Amino acid sequence: MTRLMLGRTLERICKGVLLLCLLHFLIMMILYFDVYSQRFDIFSRFNNGRNGSRNNASGHHFYFYNISRANATVASYLATGEQAGPTAQPRANRTPSPKPLPPCPENPPGLVGRLLIEFSSQMTMERVQRENPNVTEGGRYTPPDCRPRWKVAIIIPFRHRENHLKYWLHYLHPILRRQRIDYGIYIINQLGEDTFNRAKLLNVGYVEALKDGDYNCFIFSDVDLIPMDDRNLYHCYEQPRHFAIAMDKFGFRITLNGMKVSRPDVRIGRYRMIKHERDRHNEPNPQRFNKIQNTKNTMKKDGISSLTYRVVQIKRYPLYTNISVEIGKPPPRPFKG
């Protein structure tokens, strides 16, 4: 009986030792394959890095290593012949790249068509500014939800028309924003009380706006003319565009340059004028018809090429950029005999 019990005890001891040996063997195999896989992973990535190297234009070799592992810090390195350094942040800290904006539609969907234009209600700059919170300093705006097709400078010759300017800004800023264009508004203010020279102020505005931004086209507007339909698009066109079709005064300069004037449909190219008395020193030039007849001979030397003026002040208001200039005295008019 004693021998039988002793035999069973030894059998149990042997089985326990065998199980311990088997467990030890399994642990050793797991550790072995884990270390082996790490070495294999490192060498394979090293070789891949060497095989994937490229020459840049200067002859340096660039190696791209990625030795990231699970549960470890991710690091990427860019190595050259002279230096090596980290070039990327951990994936968890990376900010996703913003999606590129789609191009703005050529025919904006948010237009309303015919507008009610009236000048009886009192208008203030504070009100206009509240109505257009997205317009930035200097009267600049760009659509936030699409990539604009055109960058437009709107130039207004100006003197002593502060009340008109309030209404113009009140109506035009919302129209231009609905038309989905990148634009800036420039008020070219003639200082002094000499004869008002509208054409010269337009040339000044063109030159000064080009210093301020890379504009695709320029729109010249009077401060007392308000479009009555927002489908009259203030976009850039292949040919010069006449927006106020009922006030065609300057087409002859365009035709002499081999261009044609494009116009909006008569139903949408209407403007409402703010009624006012003619300003002092803004009388019609008695030489205007003679100048028109000689345009072909004078247009190459009279304009931008002969422009002289002095900028006194440039001030950027919330709704527009004001450029005050001295343009000099006009040439003496011939004596009427």
Buried (B, 14 or more C-beta within 10 A) or exposed (E): EEEEEEEEEEEEEEEEEEEEEEEEEEEEEEEEEEEEEEEEEEEEBEEEBEEEEEEEEEEEEEBBBEBEEEEEEBBBBBBEEEEEEEEEEEEEEEEEEEEEEEEBEEEBEEBEEEBEBEBEEEBEBEBBBEEBEEBBEBBBBBBEEBEBBBBBBBBBBBBBBEBBBBBBBBBBBBBBBBBBBBBBBBBBBBEBEEBBBBBBBBBBBBEBBEEBBEBBBBBBBBBBBBBBBBBBBBBBEEEBBBBBBEEEEBEEBBEEEEEEBEBBEEEBBBBBBBEEEEEEBBEEEEEEEEEEEEEEEEBEEBBEEEEEBEBEEBEBBBBBBBBBBBBEEEEEEEEEE
